[in-house]
Amino acid sequence: MKIKFADRMGHFRASDIREILKVTADPEIISFAGGLPAPELFPIEELKTVTAEVLERCGREALQYSTTEGYLPLREKIAARTNAKFGTALEGGDILVMSGSQQALDYAGKVFLDDGDAVICESPTYLGAISAFLGYSPRFVEVATDDDGMDPRDLERVLRSEPRARIIYVIPDFQNPTGRTWSVERREAFMDVVRQFDVVVVEDNPYGELRFQGPIFPALKSMDTRGQVILQGTFSKVFCPGMRIAWIAASPEIMEKFVFVKQAGDLHTSTISQREIDAYLEAYDIEEHVEKLVALYRERCFVMLEAMEREFPPSVRFVRPDGGLFTWVELPEGINARDLLSRCLKEKVAFVPGGAFYPNGGHENTLRLNFSNMPPERIRDGIGLMGKVLRSYSL
Ligand code: PMP
């Protein structure tokens, strides 16, 4: 039979990353491709303890349906941690618990986008956000972005020429894919521009706590005077992604719409996962856990940067991240990262070609490297092999 799918299905295709990750399931491959946290630091023993404790103390509530907004004690803890780290002034009631921030991106699309509306984003931006928004048939408008973040003048120009701008999607801290972080001045300049327009900002911040040195910068949400910014956070990178616990912080007017959509989408986020994380936060010091993650990722990042400096030809440029999971490489114009990938796969090294992170295409001479998921020896070996392949281009 000829199956008639909805028109919107035309927007979905197998993502490059999924295809590459299939190849990297081979344990012989040195993979810089995924965005996976280091599994050796997952708090397995602690989770065993708190799961038993939750089932013992409140098993009936933990296994029951629950409210769409989420478990209030957890929402209060999320608000307090976010305030302490990112300078916001949130209360438990401002937090809506989500099944991963990926769900929050999909719901932002559902709440704000009609066909042909504009999503304004950094150039490049997170591939998962492009995929989530694509389901709502928007146009993507990329704003010039450099080492300090989005260019506020270019943003103002875009907003003046785009009456259908509905979402500005940004990742100011240790961005996926580039690892770059916006300076405080750029954050202020960005907010000065967006305050002049009736457009919502989605500030996606999964990596902000994973800072290798120096103070954490204030969130855009902390400078939000008009209820314009939706801040997204997640436990995926500071705890574990398998639980799928994330949240948004938004004004009551926006929150109400997200609650409607979530009620229709999945009723609520897993009750038992919320209770487990809440019990973990009660019983253990998550900041100690985050410090361990930071120490591990800082070392891995350092090893990768040092190896790139040694092994890559000088015409290859790369970002020096201050935190997070990724760095970003720009090859000389004319070298295609997809071609480089197929040569590197023969040497059993994988990464993600950067073109996929530009919603309107181009920039095929870029690539993303993840440093969180491989031990230092394999990072050195992998970068060494990439260097060998790069030198074969006679740069
Ligand atoms: N946003 C960004 C920028 C990400 O890098 C990721 C994870 N790769 C997500 C959202 C999704 O996170 P979650 O596990 O909370 O759905």
Boltz pocket constraint, residues with backbone or C-beta under 6 A from the ligand:
constraints:
  - pocket:
      binder: B
      contacts: [[A, 35], [A, 99], [A, 100], [A, 101], [A, 102], [A, 103], [A, 126], [A, 128], [A, 171], [A, 176], [A, 204], [A, 206], [A, 233], [A, 234], [A, 235], [A, 236], [A, 241], [A, 244], [A, 245], [A, 246]]
      max_distance: 6.0
